């Protein structure tokens, strides 16, 4: 195995007056290795280190037993991206300190679109190319899929999963223990029609553009058939579906952003993440959506559409932005105001139920995030994304993960305790899809002394 130079510039030493030279020259360029070799460092790696690091490179594919194709969602719309399959070239690098493992991963997104809209709520959403474009979130996505009137869940996100064996070699508790080391994630199988492993026990670092990256986290999960297939680690539930109890994918959101609060996550480590409320909803800044948007749409058609149009953009207004940023009382006062302050005159909607319904319709122009996001309660065990604000550029994702070598959850997390071992892992890439993915052959991580 090749030992990486840890100096990034070595000065040439020239023998003056002798005609001889003794120059070690610049460091050797990064080379491709057979296994992911983690270099030992005394401090966290910087950009210069990653630029000079050796790497592994492999193809993740939807075919060949490591991926999946042809699966689709029921009752949701414009959700499945590369259903017919694709290949993705993945490059990875690694480093470690006495306490932490760092993994650098890079792959080109199959569609070249930074998808950040998992199960976003739209009202009268239509097809992808007919959805509201005021925030440019649907650029590059077109569809002829017909969406019924009213609320619907639309769109998806991009993801990468890194799966580790939890019990190296197996402990005899399962007939499948130890097989991961031979064949990778394909040993976990996939329940027909879904992506929930039938057997085995693995640690899954599940990074998602719309649900974990906005918080600078990877969704830390594990797979276990007895526990229900794929389960989020205890204390690390960062995403909660924004849907009423007992609701479905046409019932509309349970919550919208409360504009009197900062839509902000302050993590336990002190890092602050301000979230775009059109796309991401902090659980601490959420409020129940008032009224029934479907009933409010009837009022809107009767009292507002002649001026504001069916898309809410008439009279030079954008009701999506207005409904998103104004509290209910301000919206009610606005459409009940006389004369100049409301050019169409007093709408005289005084019934509180009607007011709430119309406000719900006005808020529905902006839609709502599909999930409410929150901080973890076990930050010492979390998997962090160190470059969350710069992961995407020109069709390529580049991610830097950090996790402690060992955690307090040995049944849910891979434990990198013996640095003389090789640790098997596999990678899955998802593009605008949670059903189908391109999977990698088995890979191995080793720790260089």
C-alpha positions as CSV (number, residue, x, y, z in Angstrom):
1,X,0.0,0.0,0.0
2,X,1.3,3.5,-0.8
3,X,2.0,5.8,2.0
4,X,0.6,9.3,1.4
5,X,3.0,12.3,1.8
6,X,1.9,14.6,4.6
7,X,3.8,17.6,3.4
8,X,2.1,19.4,0.6
9,X,5.2,21.1,-0.8
10,X,8.8,19.9,-0.5
11,X,11.4,22.4,-1.5
12,X,14.0,21.2,-4.0
13,X,17.6,21.2,-2.6
14,X,20.1,22.0,-5.3
15,X,23.8,21.2,-4.9
16,X,25.5,24.5,-5.8
17,X,28.8,24.4,-7.5
18,X,28.9,20.7,-7.9
19,X,26.6,20.2,-10.9
20,X,24.6,17.8,-8.8
21,X,21.1,18.1,-7.3
22,X,19.3,16.4,-4.5
23,X,15.6,17.1,-5.0
24,X,12.7,15.2,-3.7
25,X,10.4,17.3,-5.9
26,X,6.7,18.0,-5.3
27,X,4.6,15.3,-3.6
28,X,3.4,12.5,-5.8
29,X,-0.1,13.1,-7.2
30,X,-3.1,11.2,-5.7
31,X,-3.4,7.7,-7.0
32,X,-6.3,5.2,-7.2
33,X,-6.1,2.4,-4.6
34,X,-7.9,-0.9,-4.3
35,X,-9.2,-0.2,-0.8
36,X,-10.3,3.0,1.0
37,X,-7.1,3.9,3.0
38,X,-7.7,6.2,5.9
39,X,-4.6,8.3,6.6
40,X,-3.8,9.0,10.2
41,X,-3.8,12.6,11.2
42,X,-3.3,14.6,14.4
43,X,-6.1,17.1,13.5
44,X,-9.1,17.3,11.2
45,X,-8.2,17.2,7.5
46,X,-8.3,20.4,5.5
47,X,-8.9,21.1,1.8
48,X,-5.3,20.8,0.9
49,X,-5.2,17.3,2.5
50,X,-8.2,16.1,0.5
51,X,-6.7,17.5,-2.7
52,X,-3.6,15.4,-2.2
53,X,-5.3,12.2,-0.9
54,X,-5.3,8.9,-2.6
55,X,-8.7,7.6,-3.5
56,X,-10.9,4.6,-4.5
57,X,-13.1,4.9,-7.5
58,X,-15.9,2.5,-8.5
59,X,-19.2,2.3,-10.4
60,X,-22.5,2.1,-8.6
61,X,-25.1,0.6,-10.9
62,X,-28.8,0.0,-10.8
63,X,-28.2,-3.4,-12.4
64,X,-26.1,-6.4,-11.5
65,X,-27.7,-7.2,-8.2
66,X,-26.5,-4.2,-6.2
67,X,-29.2,-1.7,-7.3
68,X,-32.9,-1.6,-8.1
69,X,-35.1,-0.4,-10.9
70,X,-38.8,-0.3,-11.8
71,X,-40.2,0.6,-8.4
72,X,-42.7,3.4,-8.1
73,X,-44.7,5.3,-5.4
74,X,-48.4,4.8,-4.9
75,X,-50.6,7.8,-4.1
76,X,-47.7,10.3,-4.5
77,X,-46.7,12.3,-7.6
78,X,-43.6,13.1,-9.5
79,X,-41.6,11.1,-7.0
80,X,-39.6,8.5,-8.9
81,X,-36.5,9.7,-10.8
82,X,-34.2,7.2,-12.5
83,X,-36.8,4.4,-12.5
84,X,-35.1,2.9,-15.6
85,X,-31.7,2.7,-13.9
86,X,-28.4,4.5,-14.2
87,X,-24.7,4.2,-13.4
88,X,-22.8,6.6,-11.1
89,X,-19.0,6.9,-10.7
90,X,-18.1,7.4,-7.1
91,X,-14.8,8.6,-5.7
92,X,-14.0,8.3,-2.0
93,X,-11.1,9.3,0.4
94,X,-10.7,8.9,4.1
95,X,-8.7,10.0,7.1
96,X,-8.9,9.5,10.9
97,X,-7.6,11.0,14.1
98,X,-7.5,9.4,17.6
99,X,-11.2,10.1,18.0
100,X,-12.9,10.6,14.6
101,X,-13.3,9.0,11.1
102,X,-13.6,11.4,8.1
103,X,-15.0,10.2,4.8
104,X,-14.9,12.3,1.6
105,X,-17.3,11.2,-1.2
106,X,-17.9,12.6,-4.6
107,X,-20.3,11.6,-7.4
108,X,-22.0,13.2,-10.4
109,X,-25.7,13.5,-10.1
110,X,-27.4,11.5,-12.8
111,X,-29.9,14.2,-13.8
112,X,-27.6,17.2,-12.9
113,X,-30.3,18.7,-10.7
114,X,-29.9,19.5,-7.0
115,X,-33.3,18.0,-5.9
116,X,-34.3,19.3,-2.5
117,X,-38.1,18.7,-2.4
118,X,-38.9,15.4,-0.8
119,X,-42.7,15.1,-0.6
120,X,-43.2,18.8,-0.7
121,X,-46.9,19.8,-0.4
122,X,-48.5,21.7,-3.3
123,X,-52.1,22.8,-3.8
124,X,-53.4,22.1,-7.4
125,X,-49.9,21.1,-8.2
126,X,-50.6,19.7,-11.7
127,X,-47.5,18.2,-13.3
128,X,-43.9,19.1,-12.4
129,X,-43.6,21.6,-15.2
130,X,-46.8,23.3,-14.0
131,X,-45.7,23.7,-10.3
132,X,-44.9,27.1,-8.9
133,X,-41.5,28.2,-10.0
134,X,-41.0,31.3,-7.9
135,X,-38.2,29.6,-6.0
136,X,-36.7,27.8,-9.1
137,X,-36.9,24.4,-7.3
138,X,-38.2,22.5,-10.3
139,X,-35.7,23.6,-12.9
140,X,-34.9,20.7,-15.1
141,X,-37.8,18.5,-14.1
142,X,-40.7,17.9,-16.5
143,X,-43.5,15.4,-16.3
144,X,-46.9,14.6,-17.9
145,X,-48.1,13.0,-14.7
146,X,-51.6,14.3,-13.9
147,X,-52.1,15.4,-10.3
148,X,-55.7,15.7,-8.9
149,X,-56.9,19.1,-7.6
150,X,-56.3,20.0,-4.0
151,X,-53.3,19.0,-1.9
152,X,-50.8,16.5,-3.1
153,X,-47.3,15.3,-2.2
154,X,-44.8,16.1,-5.0
155,X,-41.2,15.8,-5.8
156,X,-38.2,14.0,-4.2
157,X,-34.6,14.5,-3.3
158,X,-31.1,13.1,-3.9
159,X,-29.4,10.7,-1.6
160,X,-26.3,8.7,-0.9
161,X,-26.2,5.8,1.5
162,X,-23.0,4.3,3.0
163,X,-23.7,0.9,4.6
164,X,-21.4,-0.7,7.1
165,X,-21.5,-4.2,8.7
166,X,-22.2,-3.8,12.4
167,X,-20.8,-7.2,13.5
168,X,-17.6,-7.9,11.7
169,X,-17.5,-11.7,11.1
170,X,-20.9,-12.2,12.8
171,X,-21.7,-13.4,16.3
172,X,-23.9,-16.4,15.4
173,X,-27.1,-14.6,16.2
174,X,-28.2,-14.7,12.6
175,X,-27.7,-17.1,9.8
176,X,-26.7,-14.0,7.7
177,X,-24.1,-12.6,10.1
178,X,-20.8,-12.2,8.3
179,X,-22.1,-12.4,4.8
180,X,-21.9,-8.6,4.3
181,X,-18.1,-9.0,4.4
182,X,-18.3,-11.2,1.3
183,X,-21.0,-9.6,-0.9
184,X,-21.9,-6.2,0.6
185,X,-25.4,-4.7,0.8
186,X,-26.9,-7.1,-1.7
187,X,-27.0,-9.7,1.1
188,X,-29.6,-7.5,2.9
189,X,-32.1,-8.0,0.1
190,X,-34.9,-5.6,-0.7
191,X,-38.5,-6.3,0.2
192,X,-40.4,-6.3,-3.1
193,X,-41.8,-2.9,-3.8
194,X,-39.7,-1.1,-1.3
195,X,-36.1,-0.6,0.0
196,X,-36.3,-2.2,3.4
197,X,-33.8,-5.0,4.0
198,X,-35.2,-8.4,4.9
199,X,-32.3,-9.6,7.0
200,X,-28.8,-8.8,8.2
201,X,-27.8,-6.0,10.5
202,X,-26.0,-3.0,9.2
203,X,-25.2,0.7,10.0
204,X,-26.5,3.1,7.3
205,X,-25.3,6.6,6.9
206,X,-28.2,8.0,4.9
207,X,-27.5,11.5,3.6
208,X,-30.5,13.4,2.0
209,X,-30.5,16.7,0.3
210,X,-33.8,17.9,1.7
211,X,-33.9,16.3,5.2
212,X,-30.5,15.9,6.6
213,X,-28.1,18.2,4.7
214,X,-30.0,21.4,5.7
215,X,-29.0,20.5,9.3
216,X,-25.4,19.5,8.6
217,X,-26.2,15.8,9.4
218,X,-26.4,12.4,7.9
219,X,-29.6,10.5,8.8
220,X,-28.0,7.8,11.0
221,X,-30.0,4.6,10.6
222,X,-29.5,0.8,10.9
223,X,-31.1,-2.1,9.2
224,X,-32.6,-5.0,11.1
225,X,-35.4,-7.3,10.0
226,X,-36.8,-7.7,13.5
227,X,-36.8,-4.0,14.2
228,X,-38.7,-3.3,11.0
229,X,-36.2,-3.2,8.2
230,X,-34.6,0.3,8.2
231,X,-34.8,2.3,11.4
232,X,-33.4,5.6,12.6
233,X,-31.0,5.4,15.5
234,X,-32.3,6.2,18.9
235,X,-32.0,9.9,19.6
236,X,-31.4,10.9,16.0
237,X,-34.8,11.4,14.5
238,X,-34.1,14.6,12.6
239,X,-37.1,14.4,10.2
240,X,-40.8,14.2,11.0
241,X,-43.3,13.8,8.2
242,X,-45.4,17.0,7.9
243,X,-48.8,15.4,7.7
244,X,-51.8,15.2,10.1
245,X,-52.2,12.2,12.3
246,X,-54.1,9.6,10.3
247,X,-53.7,11.7,7.1
248,X,-52.5,10.6,3.7
249,X,-50.7,12.1,0.8
250,X,-53.6,14.2,-0.3
251,X,-54.6,15.5,3.2
252,X,-52.3,18.5,3.1
253,X,-49.6,19.5,5.6
254,X,-50.2,19.7,9.3
255,X,-47.8,22.6,9.8
256,X,-46.6,25.7,8.1
257,X,-43.9,28.2,9.0
258,X,-44.9,30.6,11.8
259,X,-43.5,33.9,10.4
260,X,-43.2,35.4,13.9
261,X,-40.4,32.9,14.6
262,X,-36.9,32.3,13.2
263,X,-36.9,29.3,10.9
264,X,-33.7,28.2,12.4
265,X,-32.0,25.1,13.9
266,X,-29.3,25.6,16.5
267,X,-27.5,22.3,16.9
268,X,-26.2,21.0,20.2
269,X,-22.6,21.8,19.0
270,X,-23.5,25.5,18.6
271,X,-23.7,25.6,14.8
272,X,-26.7,27.5,13.5
273,X,-28.7,26.7,10.3
274,X,-31.2,29.2,8.9
275,X,-33.7,27.4,6.7
276,X,-35.6,28.6,3.7
277,X,-39.2,28.2,4.8
278,X,-40.4,27.4,1.3
279,X,-38.3,24.3,1.3
280,X,-37.4,23.4,4.9
281,X,-39.4,23.7,8.1
282,X,-37.8,23.9,11.6
283,X,-40.0,22.0,14.0
284,X,-39.5,24.8,16.6
285,X,-40.8,27.4,14.1
286,X,-43.9,25.4,12.9
287,X,-47.5,26.3,13.6
288,X,-50.7,24.4,12.7
289,X,-52.1,25.4,9.3
290,X,-55.3,27.3,9.9
291,X,-58.4,26.4,8.0
292,X,-59.2,24.2,5.1
293,X,-57.5,25.2,1.9
294,X,-60.0,23.3,-0.2
295,X,-62.9,25.2,1.3
296,X,-60.8,28.4,1.0
297,X,-60.3,27.8,-2.7
298,X,-64.1,28.2,-3.2
299,X,-64.0,31.6,-1.5
300,X,-60.9,32.6,-3.4
301,X,-62.6,31.7,-6.7
302,X,-65.6,33.8,-5.7
303,X,-63.9,36.9,-4.2
304,X,-60.3,37.0,-5.3
305,X,-59.5,35.3,-8.6
306,X,-60.8,38.1,-10.8
307,X,-57.9,40.2,-9.6
308,X,-55.2,37.8,-8.4
309,X,-55.7,35.1,-11.0
310,X,-55.8,31.4,-10.3
311,X,-52.0,31.3,-9.7
312,X,-52.2,34.1,-7.2
313,X,-50.0,36.4,-9.2
314,X,-52.5,39.0,-10.5
315,X,-52.3,42.7,-9.8
316,X,-48.5,42.4,-9.5
317,X,-48.8,40.4,-6.4
318,X,-47.4,37.0,-5.5
319,X,-49.7,35.5,-2.9
320,X,-47.3,32.7,-2.4
321,X,-44.7,35.0,-0.9
322,X,-47.4,37.1,0.9
323,X,-49.0,34.1,2.5
324,X,-45.7,32.6,3.5
325,X,-44.5,35.7,5.3
326,X,-47.6,37.2,7.0
327,X,-49.4,36.1,10.1
328,X,-53.1,35.2,9.8
329,X,-54.3,38.5,11.3
330,X,-52.4,40.5,8.8
331,X,-53.8,38.5,5.9
332,X,-57.4,38.8,7.2
333,X,-57.0,42.5,7.7
334,X,-55.6,42.9,4.2
335,X,-58.4,41.3,2.3
336,X,-61.0,43.0,4.5
337,X,-59.5,46.4,4.1
338,X,-61.2,49.2,2.1
339,X,-60.0,51.3,-0.8
340,X,-56.3,51.9,-1.5
341,X,-54.9,49.4,1.0
342,X,-56.8,46.6,-0.8
343,X,-57.4,47.8,-4.4
344,X,-60.4,45.6,-4.9
345,X,-62.2,47.0,-2.0
346,X,-63.6,45.3,1.2
347,X,-64.2,41.6,0.7
348,X,-66.2,41.7,4.0
349,X,-65.4,38.1,5.0
350,X,-66.2,38.2,8.7
351,X,-67.0,34.6,9.6
352,X,-63.9,33.3,11.4
353,X,-64.2,29.9,9.7
354,X,-64.3,31.5,6.3
355,X,-61.4,33.7,7.2
356,X,-59.3,30.7,8.3
357,X,-60.2,28.8,5.2
358,X,-59.2,31.7,2.9
359,X,-55.9,32.2,4.8
360,X,-55.2,28.4,4.3
361,X,-55.7,28.8,0.6
362,X,-53.5,31.8,0.4
363,X,-50.8,30.0,2.3
364,X,-51.3,27.0,0.0
365,X,-49.9,29.1,-2.9
366,X,-46.5,28.7,-1.4
367,X,-47.0,25.0,-0.6
368,X,-45.3,23.5,2.4
369,X,-42.2,21.4,3.2
370,X,-42.9,17.7,3.4
371,X,-41.0,17.3,6.7
372,X,-40.4,19.2,9.9
373,X,-36.7,19.2,10.9
374,X,-35.2,19.0,14.3
375,X,-31.8,18.6,16.1
376,X,-30.6,15.2,17.4
377,X,-30.5,14.4,21.1
378,X,-27.4,12.3,20.8
379,X,-24.9,14.6,19.2
380,X,-21.8,12.7,20.2
381,X,-23.0,9.7,18.1
382,X,-24.2,11.7,15.1
383,X,-22.7,11.6,11.6
384,X,-21.9,15.2,10.5
385,X,-21.7,16.8,7.1
386,X,-18.8,19.2,7.4
387,X,-19.4,21.1,4.2
388,X,-23.2,21.2,4.2
389,X,-23.4,24.6,2.5
390,X,-21.3,23.7,-0.5
391,X,-22.1,20.1,-1.3
392,X,-23.4,20.7,-4.8
393,X,-21.7,22.4,-7.7
394,X,-22.4,22.0,-11.5
395,X,-24.0,18.7,-11.3
396,X,-21.6,17.1,-8.8
397,X,-22.0,16.3,-5.1
398,X,-18.9,16.4,-2.9
399,X,-19.5,15.4,0.8
400,X,-17.3,15.3,3.8
401,X,-18.6,13.1,6.7
402,X,-17.3,12.9,10.2
403,X,-18.3,10.4,12.9
404,X,-16.6,9.2,16.1
405,X,-14.7,6.0,15.7
406,X,-16.8,4.5,18.5
407,X,-20.3,5.5,19.7
408,X,-22.5,4.7,22.7
409,X,-24.8,2.5,20.4
410,X,-22.9,-0.7,19.4
411,X,-26.1,-2.4,18.3
412,X,-27.0,0.5,15.9
413,X,-23.6,1.8,14.8
414,X,-20.5,0.2,13.3
415,X,-17.7,0.5,15.8
416,X,-14.2,1.2,14.4
417,X,-12.4,-0.2,17.5
418,X,-9.7,-2.4,16.0
419,X,-7.7,-0.3,13.5
420,X,-5.9,-3.4,12.2
421,X,-9.1,-4.7,10.7
422,X,-10.6,-4.0,7.3
423,X,-14.2,-2.8,7.5
424,X,-16.5,-3.7,4.6
425,X,-19.0,-1.2,3.2
426,X,-21.2,-0.6,0.2
427,X,-22.6,2.6,-1.3
428,X,-26.0,3.4,-2.9
429,X,-26.8,6.5,-5.0
430,X,-30.3,7.8,-5.5
431,X,-31.4,10.6,-7.9
432,X,-34.8,12.2,-7.3
433,X,-35.9,8.8,-6.0
434,X,-36.2,6.8,-2.8
435,X,-37.3,3.5,-4.4
436,X,-34.6,2.9,-7.0
437,X,-30.9,3.3,-6.6
438,X,-27.5,2.5,-8.1
439,X,-25.5,0.3,-5.8
440,X,-21.8,-0.4,-5.5
441,X,-19.8,-3.6,-5.3
442,X,-18.4,-4.4,-1.9
443,X,-15.6,-2.0,-0.7
444,X,-13.2,-2.2,2.2
445,X,-11.9,0.5,4.5
446,X,-8.5,0.1,6.2
447,X,-6.7,2.4,8.6
448,X,-3.1,3.2,7.8
449,X,-0.9,3.4,10.9
